[in-house]
Amino acid sequence: MATQIEEHEAKRIEELAGEVESLIEEVDSRKDLKEKRGIAKQTLYDGSKKLKHTVPKGKRI
């Protein structure tokens, strides 16, 4: 009886670990995308001009 409970707990721990890993990967990919957008915006920024005038209206970087 005790081994069945331990096996069930071990399976549950593995499932939770898998979920956490996928969440971490998702958050990391969002951070990477945010950094890429920041770099793109910085390269388009001209000190005397505002960014909103260099990117066509309705377009996302």
C-alpha positions, -999 to 999 in steps of 0.1 A, spaced: 0 0 0 27 24 9 46 18 -23 16 26 -44 13 59 -26 50 66 -32 47 57 -69 17 80 -72 35 108 -55 66 103 -77 44 104 -109 27 136 -97 61 152 -89 73 143 -125 41 158 -139 46 190 -119 82 193 -129 73 190 -166 47 217 -162 72 240 -145 98 234 -172 73 243 -199 63 275 -181 99 285 -176 106 280 -213 75 301 -222 86 330 -200 122 328 -214 109 330 -250 88 360 -240 118 378 -226 138 370 -257 111 385 -279 109 416 -257 147 421 -260 145 417 -298 118 443 -300 138 466 -278 168 463 -300 147 469 -332 131 500 -316 165 513 -306 180 509 -341 150 527 -356 152 556 -331 169 587 -344 176 612 -317 158 640 -333 128 620 -345 102 601 -326 99 564 -332 62 567 -339 70 587 -371 95 561 -384 72 530 -381 41 530 -403 9 533 -383 -6 499 -373 27 480 -378 43 462 -349 80 458 -345 
